[in-house]
Amino acid sequence: MTFYFEVLKTQGRARAGIFHTPHGPIPTPVFAPVGTQATVKAVLPRDLREAGASLVLSNTYHLHLRPGSDLVRDMGGLHRFMGWSGPILTDSGGFQVFSLARINRIDDDGVTFQSHIDGSRHRFTPEVSTAIQENLGADIIMAFDQCPMPTDRGIVEAAVERTTAWARRSREAHPDDSHQALFGINQGGIFPDLRARSAEALRAIGFPGYAIGGLAVGETKEAMYETLGVTVPLLPDDKPRYLMGVGVADDLTQAVMRGVDIFDCVMPTRIARHGAAMTPEGNLNLKNLAHARDERPIDPTCNCYCCQNFTRAYLRHLVKANEILGHTLLSVHNIRFLIRHVEAMRRAIFEGTLPEYADTFLQRYLHAV
């Protein structure tokens, strides 16, 4: 099999594994930086590799609008187009259709919407989303889904039914996983019975991996953790589990403890562009005057290029001057911070010390003075 998942060690519900893909292995748990438009903002592919990234995400909606998936296909696919030789995941575009675009019509067949860029009209169906992702050529592609707000039961229930039907159609449009692995997306908001209904239907269809969508979109952290605790055991033990759009260190900790394998989020690069650095004591605001003459790195224990070469004082200067290099260095650091965190959790699972690591990390991260 081109794609297969190995669970190498477990501790409680947490697991350390490897998801094998045509473009290389993905050790899990793994955090994937987001390259929305075939680029992780302000970060070179070379620096992603140096930071330890083994998976990068790109976005179907954005690349469909610009430059177009046909062009990417004709240029050799995303790997060649963006100069990234490792595994790539593309989402289905469903979240962006419902959150960014001006929707003209949603029906059981698909969604008609206007581009947020120029107002042009487009239509996404499961078949269209799948065809776009096949053109893009990512290793992991996603079934088209409807991502609702997680707390309105009526809306969530309707979205589960539609997402299930769309998952079947996505699978019919992409029956062969030999070159691209199609993941199904579990929906159901914060309602355990709807999560169970979605999981049962997805398992019946059959996918090489399963995502958990519709979380970290407005519910409380406690509700997200409770929902993960209910949902993860409903998914197959021998397939990777992907929590979509989560990239805060305490959330990664809680999710790994509950059995999640794959994560992605724009958070590390987004906050970097606003002058914030992720640290074991929480986020550090480099705009603060206190850093103006600070000769320390962001984190003396960090082995990223930023921390090995630059002071907080210099980084504050770049941030205050709005220099692009500041965006790059802080993005590199934040990505490395999250990758180091999941690497440490992976080691702890092998060593049988994950609860101790998680407790120590969370005490420091959540209760820093």
ChimeraX attribute file (.defattr): number of C-alpha atoms within 10 A of each C-alpha:
attribute: neighborCount
match mode: 1-to-1
recipient: residues
	/A:1	9
	/A:2	12
	/A:3	19
	/A:4	16
	/A:5	20
	/A:6	16
	/A:7	15
	/A:8	12
	/A:9	14
	/A:10	16
	/A:11	17
	/A:12	12
	/A:13	15
	/A:14	22
	/A:15	26
	/A:16	25
	/A:17	22
	/A:18	19
	/A:19	21
	/A:20	17
	/A:21	22
	/A:22	14
	/A:23	17
	/A:24	15
	/A:25	18
	/A:26	20
	/A:27	21
	/A:28	27
	/A:29	30
	/A:30	30
	/A:31	29
	/A:32	24
	/A:33	30
	/A:34	26
	/A:35	22
	/A:36	19
	/A:37	19
	/A:38	24
	/A:39	18
	/A:40	21
	/A:41	18
	/A:42	19
	/A:43	19
	/A:44	16
	/A:45	18
	/A:46	10
	/A:47	16
	/A:48	20
	/A:49	14
	/A:50	13
	/A:51	21
	/A:52	16
	/A:53	21
	/A:54	22
	/A:55	28
	/A:56	24
	/A:57	26
	/A:58	24
	/A:59	22
	/A:60	28
	/A:61	27
	/A:62	20
	/A:63	22
	/A:64	21
	/A:65	16
	/A:66	13
	/A:67	11
	/A:68	16
	/A:69	24
	/A:70	16
	/A:71	16
	/A:72	23
	/A:73	18
	/A:74	11
	/A:75	14
	/A:76	14
	/A:77	19
	/A:78	23
	/A:79	20
	/A:80	13
	/A:81	15
	/A:82	18
	/A:83	13
	/A:84	20
	/A:85	15
	/A:86	20
	/A:87	22
	/A:88	25
	/A:89	26
	/A:90	28
	/A:91	25
	/A:92	27
	/A:93	25
	/A:94	23
	/A:95	19
	/A:96	16
	/A:97	24
	/A:98	17
	/A:99	11
	/A:100	14
	/A:101	19
	/A:102	15
	/A:103	17
	/A:104	12
	/A:105	11
	/A:106	14
	/A:107	9
	/A:108	12
	/A:109	15
	/A:110	21
	/A:111	19
	/A:112	18
	/A:113	21
	/A:114	18
	/A:115	17
	/A:116	15
	/A:117	11
	/A:118	8
	/A:119	11
	/A:120	10
	/A:121	14
	/A:122	16
	/A:123	17
	/A:124	21
	/A:125	20
	/A:126	26
	/A:127	20
	/A:128	16
	/A:129	27
	/A:130	27
	/A:131	17
	/A:132	24
	/A:133	32
	/A:134	21
	/A:135	20
	/A:136	32
	/A:137	23
	/A:138	24
	/A:139	26
	/A:140	24
	/A:141	28
	/A:142	28
	/A:143	30
	/A:144	32
	/A:145	31
	/A:146	27
	/A:147	26
	/A:148	24
	/A:149	19
	/A:150	23
	/A:151	17
	/A:152	12
	/A:153	16
	/A:154	8
	/A:155	15
	/A:156	24
	/A:157	22
	/A:158	13
	/A:159	22
	/A:160	26
	/A:161	19
	/A:162	18
	/A:163	26
	/A:164	26
	/A:165	18
	/A:166	23
	/A:167	27
	/A:168	20
	/A:169	19
	/A:170	25
	/A:171	23
	/A:172	14
	/A:173	16
	/A:174	18
	/A:175	12
	/A:176	11
	/A:177	18
	/A:178	13
	/A:179	16
	/A:180	22
	/A:181	23
	/A:182	28
	/A:183	28
	/A:184	33
	/A:185	30
	/A:186	32
	/A:187	31
	/A:188	33
	/A:189	30
	/A:190	26
	/A:191	20
	/A:192	16
	/A:193	14
	/A:194	21
	/A:195	24
	/A:196	20
	/A:197	18
	/A:198	23
	/A:199	27
	/A:200	15
	/A:201	18
	/A:202	22
	/A:203	17
	/A:204	9
	/A:205	14
	/A:206	16
	/A:207	20
	/A:208	20
	/A:209	25
	/A:210	26
	/A:211	23
	/A:212	24
	/A:213	23
	/A:214	27
	/A:215	26
	/A:216	19
	/A:217	16
	/A:218	12
	/A:219	15
	/A:220	12
	/A:221	14
	/A:222	9
	/A:223	18
	/A:224	22
	/A:225	18
	/A:226	15
	/A:227	19
	/A:228	23
	/A:229	18
	/A:230	17
	/A:231	25
	/A:232	25
	/A:233	14
	/A:234	16
	/A:235	21
	/A:236	16
	/A:237	14
	/A:238	12
	/A:239	18
	/A:240	26
	/A:241	24
	/A:242	26
	/A:243	26
	/A:244	18
	/A:245	19
	/A:246	20
	/A:247	21
	/A:248	15
	/A:249	22
	/A:250	17
	/A:251	16
	/A:252	25
	/A:253	21
	/A:254	19
	/A:255	25
	/A:256	27
	/A:257	21
	/A:258	21
	/A:259	26
	/A:260	26
	/A:261	28
	/A:262	26
	/A:263	25
	/A:264	23
	/A:265	20
	/A:266	19
	/A:267	18
	/A:268	25
	/A:269	28
	/A:270	16
	/A:271	18
	/A:272	25
	/A:273	21
	/A:274	17
	/A:275	24
	/A:276	23
	/A:277	25
	/A:278	25
	/A:279	19
	/A:280	18
	/A:281	16
	/A:282	19
	/A:283	14
	/A:284	15
	/A:285	18
	/A:286	25
	/A:287	19
	/A:288	11
	/A:289	11
	/A:290	12
	/A:291	19
	/A:292	16
	/A:293	13
	/A:294	15
	/A:295	12
	/A:296	14
	/A:297	18
	/A:298	23
	/A:299	20
	/A:300	9
	/A:301	11
	/A:302	16
	/A:303	15
	/A:304	21
	/A:305	16
	/A:306	23
	/A:307	20
	/A:308	14
	/A:309	10
	/A:310	15
	/A:311	20
	/A:312	22
	/A:313	21
	/A:314	19
	/A:315	26
	/A:316	24
	/A:317	18
	/A:318	19
	/A:319	23
	/A:320	15
	/A:321	10
	/A:322	14
	/A:323	13
	/A:324	12
	/A:325	14
	/A:326	24
	/A:327	24
	/A:328	21
	/A:329	25
	/A:330	31
	/A:331	30
	/A:332	26
	/A:333	26
	/A:334	27
	/A:335	30
	/A:336	27
	/A:337	23
	/A:338	24
	/A:339	22
	/A:340	19
	/A:341	22
	/A:342	24
	/A:343	19
	/A:344	15
	/A:345	27
	/A:346	26
	/A:347	15
	/A:348	18
	/A:349	24
	/A:350	16
	/A:351	11
	/A:352	15
	/A:353	14
	/A:354	23
	/A:355	17
	/A:356	11
	/A:357	17
	/A:358	20
	/A:359	12
	/A:360	11
	/A:361	18
	/A:362	20
	/A:363	13
	/A:364	15
	/A:365	17
	/A:366	13
	/A:367	10
	/A:368	10
	/A:369	7
